[in-house]
């Protein structure tokens, strides 16, 4: 991958991949997030969670998305350039996130589009996958980000 910072639009090509570091989610973090932002019983009550489709207490999907954002920011996937997202498509959660899971993310450049107006920027379509410690995907999405060009 590229070794200079910050990266600009011209530094990326289809097929480029960037990996992040990792983090471990705790039961306390799951509980705090769900109590604040997704207070559904299947996230907060052990008996209800065990009987649910989740088969036990699991993080909110939105918490999983927020943790993914943390990974990609800390991993500086765009170098020193800010991550300015303009859309997310094909968001899915194929596996529940549990307390104790260790996460890492990978981003792959799927599409590179220069500005149609000639503005000093372009967009990247990134496929982002976050994996647990067993290399199973817990969240996947395609996201479009805007990056400045070198001329900006």
C-alpha positions in Angstrom: 0.0 0.0 0.0 1.0 3.6 -0.2 3.5 5.0 2.3 3.0 8.7 2.2 0.5 10.9 4.1 -1.9 12.4 3.8 -3.4 10.6 0.9 -5.4 12.3 -1.8 -7.8 11.1 -4.4 -5.1 10.3 -6.9 -3.4 8.0 -4.4 -6.1 5.3 -4.6 -6.9 2.7 -7.3 -9.5 0.0 -7.6 -8.3 -3.0 -5.7 -6.3 -1.1 -3.0 -6.8 -2.6 0.4 -6.2 -1.1 3.9 -6.4 -3.1 7.1 -7.0 -1.6 10.6 -5.8 -2.5 14.0 -8.1 -4.3 16.4 -10.2 -3.7 19.4 -12.2 -5.9 21.9 -15.7 -5.1 22.8 -16.8 -5.5 26.4 -20.1 -6.4 28.0 -20.2 -3.0 29.7 -19.8 -1.2 26.4 -22.5 -3.2 24.8 -24.9 -2.5 27.7 -24.1 1.2 27.8 -24.6 1.6 24.1 -27.8 -0.3 24.0 -29.2 1.5 27.1 -28.4 4.9 25.4 -29.2 4.2 21.8 -31.0 0.9 21.2 -32.8 -0.1 24.4 -34.6 -3.2 23.1 -35.1 -6.1 25.5 -33.2 -8.6 23.4 -30.1 -6.5 23.9 -30.5 -5.9 27.6 -32.3 -8.8 29.2 -30.5 -12.1 29.3 -33.7 -14.3 29.3 -35.3 -12.4 26.4 -32.0 -12.4 24.5 -31.5 -16.1 24.9 -35.0 -16.8 23.5 -34.6 -14.3 20.6 -33.2 -14.9 17.1 -29.9 -13.6 18.4 -29.5 -16.5 20.7 -28.1 -14.4 23.6 -27.1 -10.9 24.4 -25.5 -9.2 21.4 -24.4 -5.7 20.5 -26.7 -3.5 18.6 -25.9 -3.4 14.9 -25.5 0.3 15.2 -22.9 -0.3 17.9 -21.1 -2.6 15.5 -21.2 0.2 12.9 -19.8 2.7 15.4 -17.0 0.4 16.4 -16.2 -0.1 12.7 -16.0 3.7 12.3 -13.6 3.8 15.3 -11.4 1.2 13.7 -11.3 3.0 10.3 -10.5 6.3 11.9 -7.9 4.9 14.2 -6.5 2.9 11.3 -6.2 6.1 9.2 -7.4 4.3 6.1 -7.3 7.5 4.2 -4.1 8.7 5.6 -4.4 12.1 7.2 -7.4 13.0 5.1 -10.7 13.3 7.0 -13.3 10.6 6.3 -16.2 12.4 4.8 -18.9 9.9 4.0 -21.7 10.7 1.6 -23.6 7.4 1.6 -23.8 3.8 2.7 -25.2 0.9 0.7 -25.7 -2.8 1.2 -25.3 -2.6 5.0 -25.6 -6.0 6.6 -24.9 -7.7 9.8 -24.4 -11.4 9.0 -23.3 -12.4 12.6 -24.1 -11.0 16.0 -21.3 -9.2 17.9 -20.8 -10.5 21.4 -18.9 -9.3 24.5 -15.3 -10.4 24.2 -15.2 -10.4 20.4 -12.0 -8.9 19.0 -12.7 -6.9 15.9 -10.6 -5.7 12.9 -11.7 -4.1 9.7 -10.6 -4.1 6.1 -11.5 -1.6 3.4 -11.2 -2.3 -0.3 -11.4 0.4 -3.0 -14.2 -0.8 -5.4 -14.6 2.4 -7.5 -12.7 5.6 -8.1 -14.7 8.5 -9.5 -13.3 12.0 -10.3 -15.6 15.0 -9.8 -17.9 15.5 -12.8 -17.8 19.3 -12.2 -14.1 19.5 -12.3 -14.0 20.4 -8.5 -10.7 19.5 -6.8 -12.1 16.2 -5.3 -13.3 12.8 -6.2 -15.2 9.9 -4.6 -14.1 6.4 -3.6 -16.5 3.5 -3.2 -15.2 1.4 -0.4 -16.3 -2.1 0.6 -15.7 -2.3 4.4 -15.8 -5.6 6.3 -15.4 -6.0 10.0 -14.3 -9.4 11.2 -14.3 -11.0 14.6 -11.4 -13.1 16.1 -12.6 -16.1 14.1 -12.4 -14.1 10.8 -16.1 -14.2 10.5 -17.8 -11.0 9.2 -19.9 -9.1 11.8 -20.7 -6.2 9.5 -20.2 -5.3 5.8 -21.1 -2.2 3.9 -20.3 -0.2 0.8 -19.6 3.4 1.6 -18.8 6.4 -0.6 -16.3 8.9 0.7 -15.1 12.2 -0.7 -11.4 13.0 -1.0 -9.5 16.1 -2.1 -7.2 16.0 -5.1 -3.6 17.1 -5.0 -4.7 20.4 -6.6 -6.9 21.4 -3.7 
